[in-house]
Amino acid sequence: MRHGLDANNLTQNVPDISETITAAKSLVRHDEVSLYITQKHAMADDRDLLGWWKINSNVYPKQSKLAKSVLCIPASSSSSERVFSAAGRTISERRTAFKPSTVDAILFLHDAM
């Protein structure tokens, strides 16, 4: 024992510290959600949701990250339809011997143009 500290007492208190940290993190998350729910939010007429979350990311850091990941999903399937259409033109009956890596490269180059 050095300086009045007992190693066994320190290791017994470690779970209490981790529980305190976990509780504090939960409290911070809860407070951010509570703040969002209780606040009135003015939106511009253009309703740029991503822009609003970017502006308010310092107030709602965790929620803005979540909003950014959800709101960046395309609302239509036109980009995927374009890829399948290009793939159909690339892989025709005359070009069935292409390796998958070659098809990927052709589609990548097609999309980059």
C-alpha positions in Angstrom: 0.0 0.0 0.0 1.4 3.4 -1.1 0.1 6.8 0.0 -2.8 5.2 1.7 -4.3 3.7 -1.5 -5.3 0.1 -1.7 -5.2 -1.5 -5.1 -8.2 -3.7 -4.3 -10.3 -0.7 -3.5 -9.3 1.0 -6.7 -10.3 -2.0 -8.9 -13.6 -2.4 -7.0 -14.5 1.3 -7.8 -13.8 0.9 -11.6 -17.3 -0.4 -12.5 -18.8 2.5 -10.6 -16.8 5.0 -12.7 -17.8 3.3 -16.0 -21.5 3.3 -14.9 -21.2 7.0 -14.1 -19.7 7.7 -17.5 -22.5 5.7 -19.2 -25.1 7.5 -17.2 -23.6 10.9 -18.1 -23.6 10.1 -21.8 -27.2 9.0 -21.6 -28.1 12.2 -19.9 -26.4 14.3 -22.5 -28.3 12.4 -25.3 -31.5 12.8 -23.4 -31.0 16.5 -22.8 -30.3 17.1 -26.5 -33.6 15.3 -27.5 -35.5 17.1 -24.7 -34.1 20.5 -25.9 -35.1 19.7 -29.5 -38.6 18.7 -28.5 -39.2 21.7 -26.2 -37.9 24.3 -28.7 -39.9 26.0 -31.4 -38.1 25.7 -34.8 -38.6 28.2 -37.5 -38.3 26.9 -41.0 -37.8 28.9 -44.1 -40.2 28.5 -47.0 -37.7 26.5 -49.0 -37.6 23.9 -46.3 -33.9 23.0 -46.7 -33.8 20.4 -44.0 -30.1 19.5 -44.5 -29.2 23.2 -44.3 -31.2 23.7 -41.1 -29.4 20.8 -39.4 -26.0 22.1 -40.6 -26.8 25.5 -39.1 -28.0 23.9 -35.8 -25.3 21.2 -35.6 -23.6 23.0 -32.7 -26.8 22.9 -30.7 -27.8 19.4 -31.7 -24.6 17.6 -32.6 -25.8 14.0 -32.4 -29.2 14.6 -33.9 -27.6 16.6 -36.8 -25.3 13.6 -37.6 -28.4 11.3 -37.6 -30.4 13.7 -39.8 -27.5 14.1 -42.2 -27.2 10.3 -42.7 -31.0 9.9 -43.2 -31.7 13.0 -45.3 -28.9 12.4 -47.8 -30.6 9.2 -49.1 -31.9 9.9 -52.6 -35.7 10.3 -52.8 -35.9 8.6 -56.2 -34.5 5.5 -57.9 -33.5 7.3 -61.1 -29.7 7.0 -60.3 -30.0 3.2 -59.8 -32.2 2.9 -62.9 -29.5 4.8 -64.9 -26.8 2.4 -63.7 -28.9 -0.7 -64.7 -29.7 0.9 -68.1 -26.0 1.5 -68.7 -25.2 -2.1 -67.6 -27.7 -3.4 -70.0 -26.1 -1.5 -72.8 -22.6 -2.7 -71.7 -23.4 -6.3 -71.3 -25.1 -7.4 -74.5 -25.2 -10.7 -76.3 -22.0 -9.8 -78.1 -20.2 -8.9 -74.9 -21.0 -11.7 -72.5 -17.4 -12.8 -72.1 -16.4 -9.7 -70.0 -15.1 -10.4 -66.5 -17.1 -8.7 -63.7 -14.1 -6.4 -63.0 -14.1 -5.3 -66.6 -17.8 -4.5 -66.5 -17.3 -2.6 -63.2 -14.5 -0.5 -64.9 -16.6 0.2 -67.9 -19.6 1.3 -65.8 -17.3 3.4 -63.6 -15.8 5.2 -66.7 -19.3 5.6 -68.2 -20.6 7.2 -65.0 -17.5 9.5 -64.8 -18.1 11.0 -68.3 
